Amino acid sequence: MTGESSLSQDLSKQRVVLVTGLSGAGKTTALRVLEDLGWEAIDNFPIRLLERLVVSEATSGEPRPPLAVGFDSRTRGFVPQQIIARWKKLAARDDLDVTTLFLDCSGAELERRYNETRRRHPMALGRPVLEGIQAERELLEPLRRWAEAVIDTTALSSSDLQQAMRHRFADAPEEGMAISVSSFGFARGMPPLADLVFDMRFLDNPHWDPELRLLTGLDASVSAHIMRDPGWEDAFTRIRDLVRTLLPRYAAQGKTYVNIAFGCTGGRHRSVHTAEAMAQALREEGFSPTVIHRNLGSRAADQLERAPQH
């Protein structure tokens, strides 16, 4: 991911963002998040009508919400050089804060996504999916080079991309810093967007208790098992105090979104319990964290766990 963590803005200007990128890289998800954040989001709008879409406040007679416009190779009249020329005209206006977001992704991952969903790539035209992806990448290269912000979604889940969009475009400093606390399983990959990651695999693993294996860190018996571990209380207290120290410093640096992630092997027991405990500790401090358990619904597979060494 390139660019600043949040886009600078002049609050006297209407924010306008062009959202484009490779088909399957996440444009629909990105526009949906912007819409949830209060942006007016329009996808595949006719490019020739772009200037008419962005009218001045004096013309409209009312304040204008931030506007997100989605384009890709399927949009009528999609010629990257013409889009750039039209976008430059908008950027020259004194009443607009204009930027471009490009969503990128590796060819192998895009091919996997298309094969998984069995959708046809818009530029494949009966050819293998990878050829369509390569052709589209060549077509969009001028836009990628020109874009101020690029998000590579190769390693991002839909949830990760949503977090990245909120982190970059959320505009609510008066509401305070947005905090998420998440759990995950190392066996299923690291969370790519976490600001703080804590490895809880040093705790005794409930997976090896047959009565607890199919339960999760949300169950009282699993929580009790974890808290009986001699290392639990001191480690959690130190982590909690570290988080307490860091959050005000993040806020002072203008950070609007912080993701605190806890990992264990499968993402079902130790990390889940710790994330819940941290979320509760933050609530007691006056924060309102969002809790995300990435692998809570995953199967409790023995092959993901390694038996404890004695």
CORHUNOR-V17492 format. One record per pair of residues at least 4 apart in sequence whose ideal C-beta (glycine too) atoms are under 6 Angstrom apart, sorted by sequence separation. I is the first residue (numbers start at 1). J is the second residue. D is the distance in Angstrom with one decimal. If there is no record, write none. Layout:
I_J_D + I_J_D
//
This chain:
21_25_4.6 + 26_30_5.6 + 35_39_5.9 + 55_59_4.5 + 71_75_4.7 + 105_109_5.4 + 127_131_4.3 + 140_144_5.9 + 156_160_3.8 + 165_169_5.8 + 166_170_4.8 + 215_219_4.1 + 231_235_5.3 + 232_236_5.9 + 246_250_6.0 + 267_271_5.5 + 34_39_4.0 + 55_60_5.1 + 73_78_5.5 + 105_110_5.1 + 114_119_5.7 + 124_129_5.6 + 156_161_4.8 + 217_222_5.4 + 227_232_5.2 + 250_255_4.2 + 282_287_4.2 + 9_15_5.9 + 21_27_5.7 + 35_41_4.2 + 90_96_5.7 + 206_212_4.1 + 207_213_5.5 + 226_232_6.0 + 264_270_3.9 + 34_41_5.1 + 57_64_5.7 + 91_98_4.3 + 114_121_5.6 + 184_191_5.2 + 215_222_5.1 + 264_271_4.1 + 282_289_4.9 + 19_27_5.7 + 90_98_5.1 + 121_129_5.0 + 124_132_3.2 + 153_161_5.6 + 250_258_5.6 + 263_271_5.3 + 123_132_4.1 + 262_271_4.3 + 31_41_4.4 + 212_222_5.3 + 279_289_4.8 + 19_30_5.4 + 121_132_3.7 + 19_31_5.8 + 31_43_5.7 + 123_135_4.8 + 262_274_4.4 + 279_291_4.9 + 123_136_4.7 + 151_164_5.7 + 262_275_4.8 + 114_129_4.8 + 206_222_5.0 + 111_129_5.2 + 111_130_5.1 + 206_225_4.9 + 272_293_5.5 + 110_133_5.1 + 203_226_5.8 + 45_69_5.5 + 40_65_5.0 + 204_229_4.6 + 107_133_4.9 + 203_229_4.9 + 39_66_4.5 + 40_67_5.0 + 41_68_4.5 + 42_69_5.4 + 43_70_3.8 + 267_295_3.0 + 39_68_4.8 + 48_77_5.7 + 164_193_5.7 + 46_76_5.6 + 47_77_4.5 + 163_193_5.2 + 44_75_4.8 + 160_192_5.8 + 160_193_5.2 + 34_68_4.4 + 50_86_5.2 + 54_90_6.0 + 156_192_5.9 + 31_68_5.8 + 155_192_5.0 + 16_54_5.9 + 266_304_4.9 + 31_70_5.1 + 56_95_5.5 + 265_305_5.5 + 198_239_5.7 + 240_281_5.1 + 102_144_5.0 + 27_70_5.5 + 226_270_5.9 + 102_147_3.7 + 109_154_4.8 + 104_150_5.7 + 100_147_4.3 + 222_269_5.6 + 226_273_5.0 + 74_122_4.9 + 100_148_5.6 + 101_149_4.8 + 102_150_4.8 + 103_151_5.6 + 104_152_4.8 + 105_153_4.9 + 106_154_4.4 + 19_68_5.6 + 23_72_5.7 + 73_122_5.8 + 99_148_4.9 + 105_154_5.1 + 14_64_4.4 + 73_123_6.0 + 103_153_5.9 + 223_273_5.0 + 15_66_3.9 + 16_67_4.8 + 17_68_5.0 + 18_69_5.6 + 19_70_4.7 + 20_71_4.7 + 20_72_5.9 + 216_268_5.0 + 217_269_5.0 + 217_272_2.9 + 216_272_5.5 + 217_273_3.5 + 80_142_4.4 + 84_146_5.5 + 200_262_5.5 + 73_136_5.3 + 80_143_4.8 + 195_258_5.1 + 201_264_5.5 + 206_269_4.4 + 195_259_5.3 + 196_260_4.7 + 197_261_4.9 + 198_262_5.1 + 199_263_5.6 + 200_264_4.9 + 201_265_6.0 + 194_259_4.9 + 193_259_5.9 + 194_261_3.8 + 203_270_4.9 + 18_87_6.0 + 191_261_4.9 + 200_270_4.3 + 200_271_5.4 + 177_251_5.0 + 200_274_5.3 + 27_103_5.6 + 26_103_5.1 + 184_261_6.0 + 186_263_5.0 + 25_103_4.0 + 187_265_5.5 + 177_256_6.0 + 178_257_4.8 + 179_258_5.1 + 180_259_4.7 + 181_260_5.0 + 182_261_4.8 + 183_262_5.2 + 184_263_5.1 + 186_265_6.0 + 187_266_5.9 + 16_96_5.5 + 25_105_4.1 + 216_296_5.9 + 21_102_5.0 + 185_266_4.5 + 13_95_5.8 + 14_96_5.6 + 15_97_4.9 + 16_98_4.9 + 17_99_5.3 + 18_100_4.5 + 19_101_5.1 + 20_102_5.8 + 21_103_3.1 + 185_267_2.8 + 13_96_5.6 + 22_105_5.6 + 184_267_4.8 + 13_97_4.2 + 17_101_5.7 + 183_267_5.7 + 24_110_4.8 + 170_256_5.5 + 214_300_5.9 + 10_97_5.4 + 213_300_5.5 + 9_97_5.2 + 183_271_3.7 + 24_113_5.0 + 183_272_4.5 + 167_257_4.0 + 166_257_5.8 + 7_99_5.8 + 183_275_4.2 + 181_275_4.9 + 181_278_5.2 + 181_279_4.6 + 207_305_5.0 + 23_122_5.5 + 188_295_5.5 + 179_287_5.5 + 181_289_4.9 + 179_289_4.4 + 180_290_4.5 + 181_291_5.3 + 182_292_4.2 + 183_293_4.8 + 184_294_4.5 + 185_295_4.3 + 184_295_5.8 + 180_292_5.8 + 22_136_5.9 + 187_304_4.2 + 20_143_5.6 + 26_153_4.7 + 25_153_5.2 + 29_158_5.6 + 33_162_5.1 + 29_161_5.3 + 33_165_4.1 + 37_170_5.8 + 26_161_4.9 + 30_165_5.4 + 3_149_4.0 + 2_150_4.7 + 1_151_5.2 + 6_168_5.7 + 6_256_5.9
//
